[in-house]
Amino acid sequence: MNLPIFTLIPTDVIKIFLVLFLSFLIGLEREEQKSASGKYIFGGVRTYPLIGLIGYGMAFLSTTQMLPLAAGFVVIGGLMVMSYWHKARSSQEAGLTSEMAGLATYLVGALVSTGHFWVASTLVITSLLLLELKSITVKPILLEIH
C-alpha cells in the first residue's frame, strides 16, 4: 500500500516530528519525577524537546564537519553542569540523572538528523527504562523460619 501523502511531506519534517516525539517522552518522564519528588529537577516537557531540536539543528548544520555538533554538545553540557551545581547547592541528595538525560536527548536529535532512527529510538527507550528504575521499589521477601 503506497500512501501518496508521505511523498508530499519533506523528510526533514518527519525527522523533526520524530525528534519532538522522542524528546517529549523523556521530558514527560522527568516532569513526572519533578512533580512526584517536589525537589529541583532539571527540565521537563518543554526543555527536553528543545534540547533534542538543538541536537537536530546542530547535526543538520554540521553535514561533514563535527565541530558545530561538538560545540553544541559542549554548550548543552555546560548548561547541565550549571544545573547540577544548583542542585548540589540546594539539596543534600543531588544526582546526575536528569543532566545525563539532557545530554542523551541532544544525541537523539543528532542521531535522527543523520538518519539513525532505530538507534535514537533505542536510546530513548533504554533511557526511559533506566529513568524509571529509581521509582520502582523492590521489596525484599523475608522468609520466617519457624
C-alpha positions in Angstrom: 0.0 0.0 0.0 1.5 3.3 -1.1 0.3 6.4 0.7 0.9 9.4 -1.5 0.6 11.8 1.4 4.0 10.7 2.6 5.6 11.6 -0.7 4.3 15.2 -0.2 5.8 15.7 3.2 9.5 16.6 3.2 11.8 14.1 5.0 13.1 16.8 7.4 9.6 17.5 8.6 9.1 13.8 9.6 12.6 13.8 11.2 11.7 16.9 13.3 8.4 15.4 14.4 10.3 12.2 15.4 12.8 14.3 17.4 10.0 16.2 19.1 8.1 12.9 20.0 11.2 11.1 21.3 12.4 14.1 23.3 8.9 14.7 24.7 8.8 11.2 26.1 12.0 11.9 28.1 10.7 15.3 29.2 7.4 13.7 30.2 9.2 11.2 32.4 11.3 13.9 34.0 8.2 16.1 34.6 6.6 13.2 36.4 9.6 12.8 38.6 9.7 16.5 39.3 6.0 16.6 40.4 6.4 13.4 42.5 9.5 14.4 44.4 8.9 18.1 44.9 12.6 18.7 44.6 14.5 20.6 41.9 14.9 18.5 38.8 16.2 19.9 35.6 13.9 20.3 32.6 10.5 18.9 31.6 8.2 18.6 28.7 9.4 21.8 27.1 13.1 21.7 27.9 13.9 18.2 26.6 12.2 18.7 23.2 14.2 22.0 22.8 17.4 20.1 23.6 16.5 17.5 21.0 15.8 20.2 18.4 19.2 21.8 19.2 20.9 18.5 18.6 19.0 18.0 15.4 19.8 21.5 14.2 23.5 21.3 15.1 23.8 17.9 13.3 21.9 19.4 10.3 24.4 22.3 10.2 27.4 20.0 10.7 26.9 18.0 7.5 30.5 16.8 7.0 32.2 18.7 9.9 31.9 17.6 13.5 32.8 21.0 15.1 29.3 22.5 15.2 27.9 19.3 16.6 30.6 19.0 19.2 30.3 22.7 20.1 26.6 22.3 20.7 27.3 19.3 22.9 29.8 21.3 25.0 27.2 24.1 25.4 24.5 21.7 26.5 27.0 20.0 28.7 27.9 23.4 30.3 24.2 24.0 31.0 23.9 20.6 32.6 27.0 21.4 34.8 25.3 24.6 35.9 22.1 22.7 36.7 23.9 20.1 38.7 25.8 22.9 40.6 22.5 24.5 41.5 21.0 21.2 42.5 24.0 20.3 44.7 23.9 23.6 46.5 20.2 23.4 47.2 19.9 19.7 48.2 21.9 17.1 50.0 20.7 14.4 47.5 22.0 15.6 44.1 22.1 13.0 41.3 23.1 13.4 37.7 20.2 11.5 36.1 18.4 14.5 34.6 21.5 16.1 33.3 22.6 12.8 31.7 19.1 12.5 30.2 19.6 16.0 28.7 22.9 15.0 27.0 21.2 11.8 25.7 18.4 13.9 24.3 20.9 16.1 22.5 22.3 12.9 21.0 18.8 11.7 20.0 18.3 14.9 17.9 21.7 14.4 16.2 21.0 10.7 15.6 17.7 11.4 13.9 19.2 14.2 11.8 21.8 11.7 10.4 19.1 9.1 9.7 19.8 6.7 12.6 16.1 6.4 13.6 16.4 2.9 15.3 19.5 3.9 17.3 17.7 7.1 18.5 14.6 5.2 19.4 16.5 2.5 21.2 18.4 5.2 23.1 15.2 6.8 24.3 13.5 3.5 25.2 16.6 2.4 27.2 16.8 5.8 28.8 13.1 5.7 29.9 13.6 2.3 31.4 16.7 3.4 33.3 15.0 6.6 34.5 12.0 4.6 35.8 14.2 2.2 37.7 14.5 4.5 40.6 10.8 4.8 41.1 10.3 1.1 41.1 10.8 -0.2 44.6 11.6 -3.8 45.1 10.6 -5.1 48.5 12.7 -8.0 49.7 10.9 -11.2 50.6 11.6 -12.2 54.1 11.3 -15.8 55.0 10.4 -16.6 58.5 11.8 -19.8 59.8 9.6 -21.5 62.5 
